């Protein structure tokens, strides 16, 4: 018997972005195939008639739906789509008994469960469903598109491949057997320490104070997650972060292996000034290499935009919402 957990959901508006008067907002829940109940914010155009195209949104990795995924979802709802922004398993308002864990498999399933929910919703045309993944969830979105044939269009915005960065480090600087062995060794030791202590050790989120000589991308993260711009009390990145062993299985799980078999449309959006831009470029290249399905694949680079500029638009409105609207309109028809 498939049943849902009763979640305690905040009903008042507690987002990092203003509430739109053009859409109706509500809290919804749905269950994934592991029995974990997920919490989401649903946005419906107020003038909606009949069954509409729909989009599920998630990310960034370590964020919550009250941050940029909700901003994307509300904005796309203003443009005529039914949308949901959901918290992944073990985070935010969603269920999962052990908090702040991640899994390439379970997190892919989270997106598929969101598609389940939309497919069965009476406001949605089940043949016109798309997804948006932001940051680490951009990689998850591409992985889901390779698995879920119901998805007609996918956007990966300012994406990370979390399996690649876990195994290889930033810019592939730790791409060696020795470096990976040391990481695995440290996490195995941490597992035992956690069991001895009776709790999982936090890896720490974005630091409270960033030194002057820190990488620019860390300063950009701080500017979003630790300030009024994007701070949220339930966000891992804004607070204590993932457990140290929270992403252990990512070390051995390349999530983009079958991306060149995706038949549906995919748009990869990245700022050309983002430290993470190589993830988007390489994901697009791998998706189209030796593929029979390239006509509906696109890489869009946003001049001057850094990684977090595509979280909320930054100071110049960098998120190409007009392009996202035209892309989903074209492929969700």
N, C-alpha and C positions, 0 to 999 in steps of 0.2 A: 504494500500500500504506500503510495507516494503522499507524504504529508509535509506541511510547512511548519517551521518553528515560529512561535509568536515572538516577534522582535519589538523592542521598544524604540519607536521611531520619533524623532523630534518633528513636531508639526509646524512650529513657527519658522519663518524664513531666516536661515542662518548661513546663507551663501556668501561668497566673497565678491559677488556681483549683484547689481540691482535687479529687483524683480520686474519682469516685463508685464505690462498690462495687455499685451496682444495675445497672450497664451494662458491657458488654464493649467495650473500646476497641482499635482497630487503625489502622494507617496504610494508606492506599490511594492509588492514582494513576489518573488518566484523562487523555485527550487531547482538546483542543478542535479545531475544524475548521481552525484555523491551524497545527496540528501542535505546539502547545505543550502539554507535559505538566504537569498540575496535581497538587499534593499536597493531601491532605485527611486529617483525622481522622474516622474512622467510629465511631459510637456505636450499640450495639444493646442493647435491653433484655435482661437475662439470662434472663428467663422467657418470652422471645418464642416464639410458636408460629405456624406458617403465614406467609403473606405479610402484611406490615404496611404501614401508611401511612408515608410517608417525607418528610423535609424537608431541603433543602439550605440552608445558612446561610453568609453572608459579610458582612464589614464589621467595623468602620468602614473608611472610605477612608484607607488608609495604615497599617492595623493588620494583624495576622496572626492565624491561626486559634488560636493559643495564648492569645489575649486573649478579648474578649467573644463573638466568634462561636462559639468553642468552648464557652464557658459556656452560651450559649443552646442549642447543639446537645446538650450533655450533659444539661442540664436537661429538654429536650423528650424525650430518649431515656428518662430516668427516668419520664416520663409515658406511655411506650408507643409512641413513634415511632422508626423507624430514621432516623438523622440523619447528615449529614456537615457539617463545617465546613472550608472550603477556602481556600487562599491563591490570590489572583488571579494571572494571568499577570504575570511580571516581578518578583514580590515573594515574600517568605518562602521557603519550601522549593520553590515551584513553579518551572517552567522559564521560558525566555525569555532569550535571550542578552544583550539590553540591559536592565539592571536599572533598576527604579524609574521605569518609564514607565506611562502609563495611556491607555486609549482607550475611548470610549463604545461602539464596536462590539465590540472584543475583550473588554471586560469584560462586556458583555451576553452574548456568546458563552460566556464562562466559566460563567455561570449555566446556560445551555442545555446545556453539556457536563456539568455536574453532574446535570442532569435526565436526560441520556443515561445516565450511569453508574448512577443509581438505577433507571431504567426497566429496565435489563438485569440488575440484581442479583437473585439468586434469593431474597433475603429480603424483597423489596419487591413490592407490588402496583403495577404501572405506571400504573394508573388512579387512584391515590391519592397524588399527589405535590404537595407545596407547597414554597414557598421563604420564607426570612426574609432581608431586607436591612437592615443597621444603618447609620445615618449616611449617608454618600455612597452606600453600597450599597443603601439604601432606595430611592433614585431609580432605581438600576440594576435593582432587583427589579421596580419598577412597569413600567419599560421592557421588561424581559424578559417580564412577564406579558402585555403588549400584543402580543408577538411569538410566544410559545410557547404554543400551545393545549393542550399536555399538562399545564400547570400548573393545578391546580384551586383553589388558595388561596395568597394572598400576604400577608405581613406586612411593612410598612415601619415600622421602629422608629427614632424620633428622627432622621428622614431629612433629608438634604440633597439638593437638586437641584444636582449638581456643574456642570452646564452653565450654569445660571442664575447661580450665585455666581462662576463663572469669567468670564462675560461682563459681569455687572452689579455685581460686588462684593457685600460684605455689605449686607443691607437695601436692595439695589438702589441704593446710593449712587453707583455709577459707571455707571449705566445711560444712557450717552450715546455717540454715534458717536465723539466726540473721545477719550473715555476708553478705549474699546475699541481705537481706532487706536493710541494710545500703548502699550497692552499688546502689541498685535500687533507693533508696531515693535520694542519691547524684546526680545521673544522671537525675532524674526527675527535681530536682531543677536547674540543669545546663541547661536543655532545656529552662526554662523560662528566665534564665539569658542571654542565647544566643539570644532569641527573643527580649529581651529588648535592648540588645547591637547592634542588627542588624548584628551579625556575629557569627560564631561558634568558640568557644575557642579551641585552639590547646592543645593537651595533652602533647606535647613535644616528640621529638624523643630520640635517644640515646644521653645522656648528653655529653657536650663538654669535661668536666673533670670528671674522675671517681675517687672517693676517694680510698685510699689504702685498706680500710676495706669493699669495695663493693664486692658483690658476684662475683666469678670468671666468671660466664657466662655473667655478665654485662661488665666485662673487655674484654671478647671475642667479644661481640657485638661491643664495641668501637673500637677494633682493626680492625674489618672489615669495619663497616659503617662510621667511622669518620677519617679514614686514607686513604692514597693513594691506599691501597689495594682494597677498595671497595666503597669509597665515590662516590656518584653521586648527581648532583644538583636537580634532579627530585625525588629522593628517599625520602619517608616519614621518614624512620628510620634514614637517614643521616641528616635530617633537623628538621622540626617542628612536625613531627609525625601525627598520626590520630587525628581527633577531639575528644574531651573528650567523647562525646556521639556517636562517630563514630561506635562503636561496641556494642551498647546497646542491640540489639536484640539477640546477642550471648548468653546472660544470660539464655535464656529460650529455646534454640534450640540445643539439642544434635544431632550433625550431623552424628554420626556413628551408629545410632540405628539399621539400617538394613544391616550393613556391613557383617554379616554372611550369607546373601543371595546373595552375589556377586558370580557369576558363572565363571567370567573371571579370568585371572591370576593376582595376586598381589604380588609384592616384596616390603617389608618394609626394608629400609636400615637405620641403626642408628649407630653412634659412641658409643661405650660402656663407654666412659668417658664424654658423653654429659649430661648436667643437664636435658635435655628433653628426655632422653632415655626411661623413664617410659611411655611416650606417645606411642612410637613405640612398645614397648613390650606389652602394654595393648591393643593397636589397633590390633595387630596380634592375641593375645589371644581371644579377642572378635570376631574377624573375623572368627576364626576357631571353636569357641565353638558352639556346636549343629548345625554344618554346614554339608551339604552334599557335599561341594565343597572345600575340603582341599588339594587335591593333587597338585593344582597349586598355592598354597599360600606358601610364604617363608619369614622368618625373617633373615636378614643378619646383624650381629653386627661387626663393624669395630674396632679392638683393638686399644685403645689409642686415638681415634678420639673424639674431643669435638664437640659441636653443629655446630659452624661456620666452622670447618674443612671440612664439607661436602658442604659448600657454593662454595668454589673455590679450594678445595684440601688441603688447609693449607700449611704447610711447608714440607709435606711428600707425597703429591699426594694421599690423603686419599679417594677421590671419586673412587669407583670401576667401572670405565667405561667398563672394559672388561666384568664384570658381567652384567652390564646393556645391553651391546651389545648382549651377548649370550641370556639373558632373552627375549629381544624384538625379536631377530631372531627366537627363539623357538616358541613364542606365536603369532607373527605377520606373519604367513605363511599360 
